[in-house]
C-alpha cells in the first residue's frame, strides 16, 4: 500500500493505492476500484480531480506513482500517460508462458513470466523491435532447455 499526503488550496488530502490484482484508490476516504489495462501485468493510469486539480495515479506492476498538476511527486518528472499495450504483445507473453510450460515445464514457464514482464516494459517504451528479439531469444532458450531435458532423460534411461 502506498499513501501520499498532498496539499491543495491550503487543505490536506490523502491519496492511497492498495492492491495489485484488485487496485483500490482511496481519496479522502472515498474508495474507487480501478481495473488494470493489461491481462498479464498490472498497469493502471487513473485520472481524478481534487478540488479542480488534476491528479494521475500510474501503476506498473507493484510500483505506484502519483502526479499532481502534471508532475510526479518525489521525482518532479513530468507526467506522461502510459501507452496502451498492443494485443500482440499480450499474445507473445501468453505464448512465452504457456508454450514454455509445455516445452520444458516449470523452469521455462518462469522464464516466460520474466520475459513477459520485459515485453510489457519494452512496449511501454515503444521498443517493438526489441520485443520481437526478446521473444525469439526466449523461445530459443526454452527449446534448448527442452532438448537438454530430453537428452538427460535419455541418458539416465540408458537409451543413449
Buried (B, 14 or more C-beta within 10 A) or exposed (E): EBEBEBEBEEEEBEBBBBBEEEBEBBBEEEEEEBEBBBEBBBBBBBEBEBEEEEBBBBBBEEEBBBBBEEEBBEEEEEBEEBEEBEEEBBEBBBBBBEBBBEBBEEBBBEBBBEBBBBBBBBBBEEBBEBBBEBBEEBBEBBBEBBEEBEEEEEEEEEEE
